[in-house]
Amino acid sequence: MWQYILESLQELASVTGVLYILLGSIVGLLFGSLPGLAGGTVMVMLLPITYKMNPVLALALFISIHIGSTSGGCIGSILLGIPGTSSSMATVWDGYEFTKQGDPVRPLSVAVVCNFIGTLPSILIAMAAAKFLADWGVKLGPWEYAAMCFCAVAMVVGLSEGNLVKGIAGVGLAILLCSIGPDPISGRMRLTFGSMYLYDGFNIINIMLGMFAAKIILLEYARRSKTSDASKIKVRGFKWPGKDIADNFGNLVRSFLTGAFIGFLPGLGAPTSTVIAYSNERNLDRKHKELWGHGHIGGVIAPEVANNAGIGGAMIPMLALGIPGDAIMVQFLAVMSIHGVQSGPMLMTTNPEMVYMLYTAAIIAAIFVLAVEVGGMPLFPKFISMPYHFLYPAIIVISFVGAYMTAGNLMGVIVTLCACLLGLGMDYFGVPTTPFIMMFILSSLLEKNIRQGLNYSFNGVSDFFTRPVSLAFIVVGVVVLVLHTVLPAIKASKAKKAAAQEE
């Protein structure tokens, strides 16, 4: 392991490597701080460019953007009361109260340090766990991988917001679109209707450009009519928050464990972990419970530590098993596939240097992000006062240029436009996009392993339910789906009974 880390340091310590990580950190911070945007948007925009890039530098750029964006989300939350990213929603509840009281420096300083504290240990844990999990993954067969894919999608559907039926509809739509093109086993064409443009199926990059970058920008542009006004807010500079961190050390440790664990679970992501961490700490803090939501520093520590702790957690299943921990990790899988690198257990055998390079780049990026945040804190109000009416059209143009570059013809632009319209339609009808994109990524892997399992099995489908590991994943997936259906019904029943008693 140390050999690969030293080799990674040699490559990343070059002028080009340092510039890529520094640029990614700054761009991630900027996009993460802007309400409505996030690092995921700029990462999707940059996917087509990675075709011409060194894969090591491409992954280093992406992980630095991801860490910068995750850390930068607190800026909009604290200064404007508008989360820069969805994972910073819980930070608004207490962080913005400090700004209204005229003291934005304290929560910003605490958030900056907590971002680093959450990121660094989670990366180190992921680095230590990757080899163990990959060795375990090599021993698994197609039955276990099919069950893991089912469990991942079930958790995304069951734990995402919205109606269960609509979540399943999103999954079904993804399966339908993934069925177009070559069969993953035989290579025969399916559902192409004789069109040569459909022979390769739909490129995940075009789908993500339309469904994430273009769609999100159109929605945000429709919601905003002017630039966010934060220029009048005075932020003097970083102030070391040692006392606040020490007084809330238990909060910090518990929130870190919450974020790392939930980050490891496929599909849940940082928005879930931050809300859970915030709620847990508010309930545990009986002495100051009335202060939560009115400017309590513990309400900044909990979500910010949990937010960044999920970065390392989400990387573990993505690298070791080939299953993305969240929607952002899908983009790392896309970069790898562009360069012919197959993630999963064999990655540690075929390309171990790339795995440790990614972890090393993440550690360097965490340090760079901390340095930029500490040194650039007085500029934070300017970060979130950018002219949206110039920025948004530029992003739309870049997205469609990238779509053309990906396909090499207008078909890429058409697919991206259709994906954008599909995403808008799904939002209108309340169909969640996360299950759709997760299934789009995992559909080929799921189908291939189910068919291989059936081909190798002497007992047919029953082997999926008699092998311990596959059975465990199937049970977890089913339980999550059942709970998603049962718990809301129980809550609704209790609410009706309470309303009836009051009458």
Number of C-alpha atoms within 10 A of each C-alpha: 11 8 9 16 19 15 15 21 16 12 15 23 15 11 9 12 20 20 15 21 30 23 18 28 32 21 22 31 31 25 26 35 33 27 21 22 23 28 32 25 23 25 22 26 27 20 24 23 13 20 15 10 12 11 18 21 22 24 26 27 29 32 29 31 33 28 27 34 30 31 35 34 34 36 36 30 28 28 30 22 21 23 27 32 28 20 24 30 20 28 33 26 21 24 34 29 20 22 23 15 10 12 17 22 23 20 30 30 20 23 29 27 21 27 28 23 21 30 30 21 17 27 27 15 14 23 20 13 14 22 21 12 19 22 15 13 18 15 9 13 16 21 26 26 24 26 25 24 27 22 25 28 26 27 23 29 33 27 18 19 14 14 16 19 13 18 26 19 18 25 26 16 17 21 19 13 14 22 21 18 21 18 16 14 12 7 9 10 18 16 15 16 11 10 8 10 14 17 17 12 19 21 16 17 25 32 24 26 32 30 24 22 26 29 23 22 20 15 12 15 17 9 10 12 10 12 12 19 14 17 14 8 18 17 19 11 19 18 14 15 18 11 9 15 18 11 12 14 14 13 23 25 15 16 28 30 20 24 34 30 18 25 31 24 21 26 29 24 25 28 21 22 31 31 20 20 27 24 16 16 22 22 11 11 14 9 8 12 13 11 15 20 18 15 20 20 23 28 26 28 33 34 38 38 33 37 36 32 34 33 31 27 28 32 29 27 26 23 29 27 22 25 27 29 29 27 20 22 25 22 22 22 20 20 23 19 12 17 16 10 16 17 23 19 25 18 20 21 13 12 13 15 19 21 23 23 24 27 22 23 27 28 22 22 30 27 17 23 29 21 13 17 27 18 12 13 22 17 15 24 22 16 21 25 16 18 11 19 13 9 12 18 15 11 17 20 13 18 28 23 15 24 30 20 17 21 18 11 12 14 17 24 23 16 21 30 21 16 21 24 16 17 24 21 12 18 13 10 10 15 24 25 23 20 29 25 23 26 27 25 23 24 23 17 18 20 19 17 21 19 16 16 21 17 10 13 14 10 10 11 13 11 18 22 17 13 13 12 18 23 18 16 22 22 15 18 23 16 16 18 19 13 13 20 15 11 11 11 12 11 11 11 12 12 12 12 12 11 10 9 8 7 6
